[in-house]
Amino acid sequence: MATKVVMPKLGLVMREGLVVLWHKEEGEHVEKGEDLLEIESDKVTTLVESPASGVVRKIIAVEGEVIPCGKAVAVIAEADEEIPGLDAIVADTRAVAITREEWERRQVLKEATPEPEQQEAETGTKVSPAARRLAKEHGVDLSLVKGTGPDGRIVREDVLRAVEESKAKPQEAVSGRPGESIPMGKMRRSIADNMARSARTVARVVHFAEVDMTQAVNYREANRESFKREAGVDLSFNTILVKATASAIREYPALNVSLEGDMIREHADINVALAVALDDGLITISIKNADKKDMQTIAKESAALIEKARAGKLQVDDVTGSSITVSSLGAFDIDCFTPIVNLPEAAIIGVGSLVKRPVVKEDQIVIAPIMKLSLSFDHRLVDGAPAARFLQILKRKLEAMDIFG
């Protein structure tokens, strides 16, 4: 019996995947569970195993194409087996398959271009339904299209002409000193896509706070040896910050949301992401249900996920599902920074270095370890006052080490 190999949905937010590499060619035999292809989504490359044993009779999606989840990328069957409806299966996928470059172009146009209905209302130009659908698909700005239909109505042919003209338009030459051109790797390109998309679309606002980390430093020093002995990993400030963030969200869940299309998703679970620097880029690992876990568990899970990241074995679910990220540059003597929100999350916490400074306590000048926090948040999802309230709670919890409730 023929078996369709479909683009898997490996996480709640995954909608499509990039075919990176086929491990088998058409006509080759494959065993069930054997590596069949590699796909990429959300900066993670994942091996897809064959769902059945047989011959790879048809590869439908080629390397470098983006395919929606659930669509067939290959068909496995016996060597001489009839495959009913094969042409229809192939046509169904080919109708929606696009190159990575085209997918990136559409994302940019989709985010930068108003809805065609909005354009029509603003310009007063009539647009046929077919032209409107086509313009939305290709991200065409209808205000720049000249209609040739009755009374200047924009018809399908006008949009098609605009699409062809945009493809044929020559690129402006860039002059400069000759140098070395280094191709972007998969991770760097994905980071570039995600960060540029966030910068274009997020209504980012940043709040700042200084935190007296005296209690946190004392707690870490008092428990560091026993923690490492029992958990096998170090008690880092990142672990404390992840736990404190989860505890603050549990007390005040206004930031436990994410953007899904035109909808705001309110999460039942509290999943906190931690930004991790790798040799070839940056990735965020997701600590699921961080509010319900002790710090030993958080530290061990973080270490295991970091090891998977360095080995290139992360799954999509390992890096998705969070509503907030903790990103620390304290090890680099950075006082404060304003990180970019990691879509579709609501916020990201920037953690600066720990610096001993004179502060006033009960009218006395004392030396205390001070850490600066920044909270970058998406104002489309969260208003300024709730974000400030959350940062206030996080500051209080860190200063009192009240993070276990």
C-alpha positions in Angstrom: 0.0 0.0 0.0 1.4 3.4 -1.0 2.3 5.8 1.8 2.4 9.6 1.6 5.3 11.3 3.3 3.9 14.7 4.5 5.6 17.8 5.8 5.2 17.2 9.6 3.8 19.8 12.0 6.4 19.7 14.8 5.2 22.5 17.0 2.1 24.5 17.7 3.3 27.5 15.6 4.8 25.6 12.7 2.8 26.2 9.5 5.4 25.2 6.8 8.8 23.7 6.5 11.8 24.1 4.2 13.1 20.9 2.5 16.8 21.1 3.2 18.2 17.7 2.1 16.9 14.4 0.8 18.8 11.3 2.1 17.2 9.1 -0.5 16.7 9.5 -4.2 13.7 8.3 -6.3 13.9 4.6 -6.9 16.0 3.9 -3.7 14.8 1.5 -1.1 14.1 2.9 2.4 13.3 1.1 5.7 10.7 2.4 8.1 12.4 4.6 10.7 15.4 5.3 8.4 16.4 8.9 7.8 14.6 10.1 4.7 15.0 13.9 4.6 15.9 17.0 6.6 13.6 19.9 7.0 14.0 23.3 8.6 11.6 25.5 10.6 12.2 28.2 13.2 16.0 27.9 12.9 15.9 24.2 13.7 16.9 21.5 11.3 15.1 18.2 11.9 15.6 14.7 10.5 12.3 13.2 9.2 12.2 9.4 9.3 10.5 7.3 6.7 6.9 6.3 7.9 7.1 3.0 5.9 9.4 0.6 4.2 9.5 0.4 0.4 10.8 2.3 -2.6 10.8 6.1 -2.8 8.6 6.2 -5.9 8.1 9.9 -6.1 9.9 12.9 -4.6 7.4 15.8 -4.9 9.1 18.6 -3.1 12.7 19.4 -4.0 15.5 20.8 -1.8 15.1 24.5 -1.2 11.2 24.6 -1.4 8.9 25.6 1.3 5.9 23.3 1.8 2.8 23.8 4.1 2.4 21.3 6.9 0.3 18.3 5.9 1.2 18.4 2.2 2.9 15.4 0.6 6.6 15.7 -0.1 7.1 12.1 -1.3 5.3 8.8 -1.9 6.7 5.4 -0.8 5.3 2.2 -2.3 6.4 -1.2 -3.6 8.5 -1.1 -6.8 5.8 -2.3 -9.1 2.8 -1.1 -7.2 0.0 1.0 -8.8 -0.4 4.3 -7.0 -4.0 5.5 -7.5 -4.3 9.3 -7.6 -0.6 10.0 -7.8 -1.0 12.8 -10.2 -3.5 14.5 -7.9 -1.2 14.1 -4.9 1.6 15.7 -6.9 -0.5 18.5 -8.2 -1.9 19.3 -4.7 1.6 19.9 -3.4 3.0 21.6 -6.5 0.2 24.1 -6.4 1.5 25.5 -3.0 5.2 24.8 -3.2 7.4 27.9 -3.4 11.1 28.6 -3.1 12.5 30.0 0.1 13.3 33.3 -1.7 9.7 33.6 -2.8 8.4 32.8 0.7 10.7 35.4 2.2 9.6 38.0 -0.4 5.9 37.3 0.3 6.5 37.6 4.1 8.1 41.1 3.6 5.3 42.2 1.3 2.5 40.8 3.5 3.8 42.7 6.5 4.6 45.9 4.7 1.5 46.1 2.5 -2.0 47.1 3.8 -4.9 44.7 3.2 -6.3 45.2 -0.4 -9.7 46.0 1.2 -8.1 48.8 3.2 -6.3 50.1 0.1 -9.6 50.2 -1.9 -11.3 52.2 0.9 -8.4 54.7 1.0 -8.0 55.2 -2.7 -11.6 54.9 -3.8 -10.5 52.6 -6.7 -12.8 49.7 -7.5 -11.1 46.3 -7.5 -12.5 43.0 -8.8 -12.6 40.1 -6.4 -10.2 38.1 -8.5 -7.8 41.0 -8.6 -8.1 41.5 -4.9 -7.3 37.8 -4.2 -4.3 37.9 -6.6 -3.0 41.2 -5.1 -3.2 39.7 -1.6 -1.3 36.5 -2.7 1.5 38.5 -4.3 1.6 41.4 -1.9 0.8 44.0 -4.6 0.1 47.6 -3.5 -3.1 48.3 -5.4 -2.6 52.0 -5.0 0.2 51.7 -7.5 -1.8 49.7 -10.1 -3.6 51.4 -13.0 -7.0 49.8 -13.7 -8.0 49.1 -17.2 -11.5 47.8 -16.5 -14.7 49.8 -16.7 -14.5 53.1 -14.9 -10.8 52.4 -14.1 -11.7 49.2 -12.2 -8.6 47.1 -11.4 -9.0 43.6 -12.9 -7.0 40.5 -12.7 -4.8 41.3 -15.7 -3.7 44.6 -14.2 -2.4 42.8 -11.1 -0.6 40.2 -13.2 1.0 42.9 -15.2 2.2 44.6 -12.0 3.6 41.3 -10.7 5.6 40.8 -14.0 6.8 44.4 -14.0 8.1 44.1 -10.4 10.1 40.9 -11.4 11.5 42.6 -14.5 12.6 45.8 -12.7 16.4 45.9 -12.7 18.2 46.1 -9.3 20.2 49.3 -8.6 23.9 48.7 -8.8 25.8 49.1 -5.5 29.4 50.4 -5.8 32.0 50.0 -3.2 35.3 48.5 -2.3 35.8 44.9 -3.4 35.9 42.5 -0.5 35.0 38.9 0.5 31.5 37.7 0.2 30.5 35.0 2.7 27.2 33.2 2.0 24.7 33.1 4.9 24.4 29.8 6.7 21.0 28.3 7.4 20.9 29.6 11.0 22.2 33.1 10.1 19.6 33.5 7.3 16.8 32.3 9.7 18.0 34.7 12.4 18.1 37.5 9.8 14.5 36.7 8.6 13.1 36.5 12.1 14.8 39.6 13.5 13.9 41.7 10.4 10.3 40.6 10.6 10.2 41.5 14.3 11.7 44.9 13.6 9.2 45.6 10.9 6.0 44.5 12.7 6.4 44.8 16.5 5.3 48.0 18.2 8.3 47.7 20.5 8.4 49.6 23.8 11.2 49.1 26.4 11.0 49.5 30.2 14.1 49.5 32.4 14.7 48.6 36.1 17.6 48.3 38.4 17.6 45.2 40.7 19.5 44.8 44.0 20.8 41.3 43.6 22.2 40.9 47.2 19.7 38.2 48.2 20.2 36.4 44.9 24.0 36.5 45.2 23.9 35.2 48.8 21.5 32.4 47.8 23.7 31.3 45.0 26.8 31.3 47.0 25.1 29.4 49.9 23.7 26.7 47.6 26.1 26.5 44.7 28.1 23.5 45.9 25.2 21.4 47.0 23.3 22.3 43.9 26.2 21.1 41.6 26.6 18.0 43.7 22.9 17.0 43.5 22.0 18.3 40.0 25.4 17.9 38.3 25.3 21.4 36.8 26.1 24.8 38.1 23.5 27.1 39.7 23.7 30.0 37.2 22.0 33.4 37.4 20.2 32.4 34.2 18.5 29.6 36.1 17.5 32.0 38.8 16.2 34.5 36.2 14.2 31.9 34.4 12.6 30.7 37.6 11.9 34.3 38.8 10.3 35.2 35.4 8.0 32.2 35.6 7.1 33.0 39.1 6.3 36.6 38.1 4.1 35.5 35.2 2.3 33.1 37.5 1.5 36.0 39.8 0.7 38.4 37.0 -0.1 36.6 33.7 -0.7 39.7 31.5 2.5 38.9 29.5 1.7 35.2 29.1 0.3 35.8 25.6 1.5 35.4 22.0 0.4 36.5 18.6 -1.3 34.1 16.2 -2.4 35.9 13.1 -5.0 38.4 14.1 -5.7 36.6 17.4 -4.1 36.9 20.8 -3.4 33.5 22.4 -3.6 33.4 26.2 -1.5 30.5 27.4 -2.5 28.1 30.1 1.1 26.9 30.6 4.0 29.1 31.6 6.9 28.4 29.2 10.0 30.6 29.4 12.6 30.8 26.7 16.3 31.2 27.3 18.5 32.8 24.6 21.7 30.7 23.9 24.7 31.8 21.9 26.1 29.1 19.6 29.2 29.3 17.4 27.1 30.0 14.3 24.3 32.1 15.7 21.7 32.5 18.4 18.8 30.2 19.4 16.2 30.2 22.1 15.4 27.1 24.1 12.0 26.7 25.7 11.6 25.6 29.3 8.1 24.2 29.5 6.0 24.8 32.7 8.9 26.6 34.3 6.7 27.8 37.2 6.1 24.2 38.3 9.7 23.1 38.2 12.4 23.6 40.8 15.7 25.2 39.8 17.6 21.9 39.7 15.2 20.7 37.0 15.3 24.0 35.1 19.1 23.9 35.2 19.3 20.3 34.0 16.8 20.8 31.2 18.6 24.0 30.1 21.9 22.1 30.0 20.4 19.2 28.0 18.8 21.6 25.5 22.0 23.6 25.1 23.8 20.3 24.4 21.2 19.3 21.8 21.5 22.8 20.2 25.3 22.5 19.9 24.9 19.0 18.4 22.2 20.2 15.9 19.6 17.9 17.3 16.9 20.3 18.6 13.3 19.6 17.7 10.9 22.4 16.8 9.0 21.9 20.1 12.3 22.6 21.9 12.4 26.2 20.7 8.7 27.2 20.4 5.7 27.6 22.7 7.1 30.3 25.0 5.6 33.7 25.6 8.7 35.5 27.0 12.5 35.1 26.6 15.3 35.8 29.0 18.5 37.0 27.2 21.6 37.8 29.2 24.7 39.6 28.1 26.0 40.1 31.6 29.1 37.9 30.9 30.3 40.4 28.4 30.2 43.4 30.8 27.2 44.9 29.1 25.3 47.2 31.4 22.0 47.3 29.6 20.6 46.6 26.1 17.3 46.6 24.3 16.7 43.2 22.7 14.3 42.5 19.8 11.1 40.7 20.7 11.2 37.0 19.5 8.0 36.6 17.5 5.3 35.5 18.2 6.2 36.1 21.9 5.0 39.1 23.8 8.2 40.2 25.4 11.9 39.6 26.1 14.0 40.5 29.1 17.5 41.8 28.6 19.8 41.1 31.5 22.9 43.2 32.0 26.0 42.5 34.0 26.2 42.4 37.8 28.1 45.4 39.1 28.9 46.5 42.6 27.7 50.0 43.2 27.0 52.4 46.0 23.3 52.5 46.8 21.2 54.1 49.6 19.6 51.7 52.0 17.8 53.1 55.1 19.6 56.4 54.6 23.0 54.7 54.6 25.3 54.4 51.6 26.3 50.7 51.1 27.9 48.7 48.3 25.4 46.3 46.6 25.5 44.1 43.4 23.2 45.8 41.0 21.8 44.3 37.8 20.0 46.3 35.1 17.0 44.7 33.4 15.2 45.8 30.3 11.8 44.6 29.2 11.1 44.9 25.5 7.4 44.2 24.8 5.0 44.2 21.9 2.6 47.1 22.5 0.1 45.4 20.2 -0.3 42.7 22.8 0.5 44.4 26.1 0.0 48.0 27.3 2.7 50.0 29.1 1.1 49.9 32.6 0.7 46.0 32.7 4.3 45.6 31.4 5.6 48.0 34.1 3.6 46.1 36.7 5.2 42.8 35.6 8.7 44.3 35.7 8.0 45.6 39.2 6.9 42.2 40.3 10.0 40.6 38.8 12.3 43.1 40.5 10.6 42.5 43.9 10.9 38.7 43.5 14.6 38.9 42.6 15.4 41.3 45.4 13.6 39.1 48.0 14.4 35.8 46.3 10.7 35.2 46.5 10.7 33.0 43.5 9.6 29.6 44.7 5.8 30.2 45.2 
